Amino acid sequence: MYKLAICDDDIKLCNKLEEEIRSYEKSHNKLFEIEIYYDGEGILRRLYNHEHFDFIILDICLKDTTGIDVGKKIRAFYETFDIPIIYISTFKDYALQLFKIRPFNFLIKPIHTNELYAVLDELCQRLDTQKQFFTYKNCNQYSRIPYDKIMYFYSKDKKVYITTVDKTTEEFWGKLRDVETQTNGYFLSIHKSFLINCNFVEKYTYDNVQMADGRLLSISPAKRKSVRDAVLQMIQG
């Protein structure tokens, strides 16, 4: 099941979107839990009370504020780009304003069914992938962490350390190359000692990346081209 929020001050549009998503639900054998908000403050209060959504459909032009301001507050609160945001608007000229928010996609009103379905296809595929878990053993106990909660792995003194979005660190005895094999390319190797989740890269230069927790990780010379290509692909969608 996917939990989503729709935030738009147009009641008719919200109802129409819900109908379209319910139709998609039936035709694609998916299940959605939908919450609707008609103002930015309503959805922010819900999020500040630790409600979790798998994704948000957010109008740019709201009566009480703008979807851009709401998106900035969401990103600032979570300190990561954890929740995919799909913006909707009558206008197209918001690319520069939305760059730092990194929306998942952008739909132009009036919203056509095939365009909405295409976005939902891509989003569900991504969310399904993110629901994968990394399993590891420590002190004769098995633990697992969802891929989308892992910022990066690093190795030191024959141990692998996992830094999560909660800024906690888990550890286990092992090799980073075995982690890379186990996760089947989901995490990007930038150095023999670092595997990163590209979704949590905040800044990128030729020889390092800054992660969402502020840590600067070095890119080895041999990895610089592959890292650049992966980061550019992520930015361009």
C-alpha positions, 0 to 999 in steps of 0.5 A: 500500500502507498500512502499519499497526500494531495494538497490543493485548494481546488476541491473539484480538482482534488476529487478528480485526482482521487477518482483518477488514482482510484481508477489507476488503483483498480487497473494496476492492482495497487492500493492507495491510502489518500489524504486530502488537504486544502491548504499548506498549513494543514499538510505541514501540521500533519507532517510535523506531527510525524505522519509519513507519506510515501509521496505528495501531490502539491499545487504550486498556487495555494491561497494561504501560501505557495507550494514552493514555500511548503516544499522548502519547509518539508525539505528543511524539516526532514533534512533529506529529500525523503518524500517525493513531491509531484507539483501541479500547476497551470504554469510551466515556468517554475524550474529554477524555483523548484531546483533546490526542492528537487521535485519528483515530477511536474504536471500541468493543468488540466491534468491528463489521465495518461500523464498522471498514470505515467508518473504513478507508474514511475513512482510506484516502481521507485517506491517498490525498489526502495522498500527493499531491505539490507540484512546484516548479522552482528553479535549472532543477531540479524537486523535489516534496514530499508534501502531508502533509510541508508545514506551511505556505507563505509568500511574501516578495520574490517568492519562495515558501518551504515549511516542512516537518515536518522543519523545513527550508525550501525556496524558489522564485520564484513567487506564493502564489496560484498555489500555492493554485490548484495545490494545489486548496484542500488548503492554507488561505489565512489571509493573502495571505502564508501558506498552511497545512496545517490538520493542523499547527495546534497552537493557534488564536486569532481573529487567529493560529495557532501551527504545529507548529514553534512559529511564530505566523502572523497571520490577516488580518481578511478571512480570520478567519471562513473560518479559524475555520470550517476549524479548527472543522471539523478539530477536530470531525472 
